[in-house]
Amino acid sequence: MKKLLLLVSCAALVGCADDQENIQAWMAEQAAGMRGVVKPLPEIKPFPVVDYAAASQIEPFLATRIEPDSGRKVGGGALRPNLDRRREPLEAYPLETLRMVGVLTQGNASHALVQADKSLYQVKVGNYLGQDFGVVTAINESAVSLRELVEDVNGDWVERTSSLQLQERQEAGK
């Protein structure tokens, strides 16, 4: 068995001899006929030089242009919400989701009925509604008037008036 293995190994080594002249000649013959043709590159047209004429104007991307004035205190101003007071339940809802469904009047006092989700709340002048620190300023038969405080881009508080209109009863069949 060992002799057979030795004989096969010797035959394999003889087959790997360094006789590659035929292969080298064939490759040289094939390479001689394979010359690629490359098209010349197109001529590059020069572009005219354009001077930047806006260098002396205001740079729109400077940080000083975006930031508020340094002499002005951010968040300053006379208006500002009272953050220390106790929050009311209707301040958890955006004003767009609240519905005025009625008015109760007893003597000189008027109370608006406001629906949030499926709960009904009585609201009087001075109560807070909505997420923008809206305080009820007036209640009449058809609407609740609000004064909201919203923060502008400079950090100042700005007063905005809104109203919550009485919602007509929707018919069950429609």
BELWOMO-V904679 format. One record per residue. N is the residue number from 1. PSI is psi in degrees with one decimal (none if undefined). BURIAL is 1 if it has 24 or more other ideal C-beta (glycine too) atoms within 12 Angstrom, else 0. Layout:
n=(N	N)
psi=(PSI	PSI)
burial=(BURIAL	BURIAL)
//
This chain:
n=(1	2	3	4	5	6	7	8	9	10	11	12	13	14	15	16	17	18	19	20	21	22	23	24	25	26	27	28	29	30	31	32	33	34	35	36	37	38	39	40	41	42	43	44	45	46	47	48	49	50	51	52	53	54	55	56	57	58	59	60	61	62	63	64	65	66	67	68	69	70	71	72	73	74	75	76	77	78	79	80	81	82	83	84	85	86	87	88	89	90	91	92	93	94	95	96	97	98	99	100	101	102	103	104	105	106	107	108	109	110	111	112	113	114	115	116	117	118	119	120	121	122	123	124	125	126	127	128	129	130	131	132	133	134	135	136	137	138	139	140	141	142	143	144	145	146	147	148	149	150	151	152	153	154	155	156	157	158	159	160	161	162	163	164	165	166	167	168	169	170	171	172	173	174)
psi=(-40.6	-35.4	-40.1	-41.4	-40.3	-40.2	-41.8	-39.7	-42.0	-40.4	-37.9	-39.2	-34.9	-36.3	-20.9	29.8	167.6	38.0	82.1	18.9	-38.4	-43.3	-42.9	-41.1	-41.9	-41.8	-38.1	-38.5	-41.7	-38.6	-27.5	-33.2	-1.0	67.0	121.7	152.8	120.5	127.8	145.8	150.4	145.4	154.6	133.2	125.2	131.3	140.3	144.9	144.7	130.1	125.8	142.3	111.1	-10.7	15.5	-29.2	-6.6	179.7	132.6	116.4	-13.9	8.9	144.1	-32.5	-24.0	-30.9	-38.2	154.9	163.1	139.2	-28.6	-15.4	132.0	126.9	134.0	6.0	173.3	163.2	-34.2	134.6	141.6	152.9	102.7	-9.3	-12.0	162.7	132.4	145.2	156.0	-35.4	-4.6	-9.9	-12.4	141.7	148.8	-30.6	-22.6	-8.9	143.8	130.6	122.0	-6.6	176.7	135.6	129.3	127.1	105.9	-126.2	-8.5	130.1	138.0	131.8	144.3	118.2	131.0	129.6	125.8	-116.4	15.1	150.8	132.8	145.9	130.8	135.4	171.0	130.9	-17.1	160.6	139.9	146.6	172.7	0.6	38.0	43.7	123.9	136.6	124.4	-27.6	148.4	126.3	-172.6	-24.5	-9.0	159.3	124.9	138.6	152.4	114.5	152.2	118.8	151.3	130.6	-175.4	-22.7	-2.4	4.5	150.0	130.5	138.9	137.2	137.6	140.7	168.8	152.6	111.4	150.2	128.1	128.2	149.4	130.9	137.5	142.3	-29.3	-17.8	none)
burial=(0	0	0	0	0	0	0	0	0	0	0	0	0	0	0	0	0	0	0	0	0	0	0	0	0	0	0	0	0	0	0	0	0	0	0	0	0	0	0	0	0	0	0	0	0	0	0	0	0	0	0	0	0	0	0	0	0	0	0	0	0	0	0	0	0	0	0	0	0	0	0	0	0	0	0	0	0	0	0	0	1	0	0	0	0	0	0	1	0	1	1	0	1	0	1	0	0	1	1	1	1	1	1	0	0	0	0	0	0	1	1	1	1	1	1	1	0	0	0	0	1	1	1	1	0	0	1	1	1	1	1	1	1	1	1	1	1	1	1	0	0	0	0	1	1	1	1	1	1	1	0	0	0	0	0	0	1	0	0	0	0	1	1	1	0	0	0	0	0	0	0	0	0	0)
//
